[in-house]
Amino acid sequence: MDLDSREIYEREPYRRAFGIVREFAEDLLKGIESGRKIKIDVESPNNVILMGMGGSGIICDVAAQLFSRAGVRAEVLKSYNLRSDDWDLAIAVSHSGNTAETIKPAIDLIDRGVKIIFVTSNGFLLELGKKLGIPTASVRGDVPPRYGFPNMLGAIIGIMERLGLRMPSPDAVEIETFRSKIDESKAVHENPAKQSALRIVKSTPVIYVYHEVRNAGYRLKCQLNENSKIYCGFAEIPEALHNEIETISSHNLIIIPRSFKESRELTESIKTLTDFLGEEKILSIKADSRDEFGELIQLFMFMDYISLYAAILKKADPLKLSKVPELRKRNPINREILKRAGKRT
């Protein structure tokens, strides 16, 4: 498959998928405005719990990172049951509004009197928010959940501003300038995202991350799973260099997102690993920005584009899922929780 063929990008589902990611900066800014509109009587919270799964869960991961930078303790819950209720504020994130693993703890927190905010486009959360007067940030619902990342993240940033927290200001020009470097119009020889995808589809990828780039690496793992239908490993370094590395074979490609804040020790360790395995076994992914938030945004865009190019090469549909919704439909726990939620709306 020729990634430089214009005809591919005019064909569905790729036309639609690339059209969505092209709106990244616009969606982020619209999300911020949505978050700023909510009314909440909590200021400067000390302890925040964020709840979400899948494409909504990665929003919680990044939001927890932002809360931490603002000096607020934040925990992410990706399960049915709360471990405690010692929270000043809860934020439930569900793109569809029907995620059972998010709805159950959200209802439990409401029953315990914990202040809560919803981020959703529809479903039980939206209806519950209207009925109980819960502050709700509305996000676009015309895209699959994983494609809603910039809009939902923007909503969280807007909410955090309403809470009196100092938040980073997205640089739309910088975002678009970087996106243009990995856009489908850029040929393979000058497009690092296309080059990365070509290497990934010929291998069994393994993603190695460290603290500063953990969320970006996890995003790539999830996007390769859902958009490209590619299985990949995921491990943290330097820990992986003490165990997981023993299993690396000739079929693996180690992908390492890199940060401008990478420590000297990690840089030297990655160099040693590269010398040990050979440059052909390592793929480093870097952003241009030298700002923490700017770097995160650029890396996430990079991961999205890589997964879409890989989807083309694998002849996979980057918009459609089959196993995830079918499994959700078969799970009796989901039906039980949604029935409970229905009684409250």
C-alpha positions, 0 to 999 in steps of 0.5 A: 500500500502506497502511503503517498497515494492521494486516492487512499485518503479520499476513500472511506473510512480513511477520509473520515478518520484523517478528517477528524485528526485534522481538527485536533487544535480546533477540538481542543479549544472548543473543549476548553470553552465547554469546560469553562461554562460549567458552574461548580462551587468547589475551589482549589480541591486537594484530592480529586478522583477521575473515572474513565475507561478506554478512550475516556480513561486516557483523558483521566490519565493526562488530567491526573498528570495536569492536576499533579503539576498544579499541586493537587493529589489526583487518582485515576479509577478504571474499575467498578469499585471505589477504594475510598471516598476521601475526595473533595471532587470527582470527575466522571469521564465517559464519551458515550455516557454509558460506560458501566465501569464509570457509572457505578462508582459515580453513583456511589460517590453521589450517594456518599455526598461527594461533589462530582462533575461529568464530562460526556456527550450523551447517555445515562451520565447526561440524563443523570446530570440533568436530573440531579443538577450535576455540572456537566461539560458537553463534548462532541459525540459524532466521533468514536471515543478515542477520537474525542481526546482533544475535545475531552481533554480541553473540557478538563482543562476548562474545568480546572480553570473554573476550579481556580487552578493555573492551566497551560494555554494551548498554542494552536499555531504550534500544534498546527505547525507540528501536525502539518509535518505528519499530515498525509500530504507529506511524503514518506521521505519527509514524514516521520509518522509514515516512516514509523508506521512502515517499520511497525507493521513489519514487526511485533512492536513493544513500547518502552516508556518512562515517567515523562512519556508514559501517557503518550506511549500508552496512547500509542499502544491503545491506538495501535490496538483499536485503529490498526488492529495490531497487538503490541507490548508495553513496559516501563524502563529502566525496569524492563531492562532488568527482565522484559528485555530478555524476551525481545526477539528478532521480530520485535521493534522497541518503540520509545517516546522521548522527552526533552526532559529525559534524564541523562541516566535514561539517555545513556541507558537508551543509547546502550540499549540501541548499541546492544540491539542495533539501531534497526531494533529501536524506534524513537519518537520525538516532538518539537516542543520544549514545553511540557504540555506542548510536547504532550499534545504533539506526541499524542498527535504523532501517535494518532497519525502513526496508528492511522498510517498503520491501519492503511498498511494493515487494511484495517478500519480505523473507525470500527471496532467489533470485539470491544462492543460485542464483549460489552454487550455480552457482559451481564454486569454492564446490563445490571449497572445500566439498569440501576442507572436507568432507575435514577434518570 
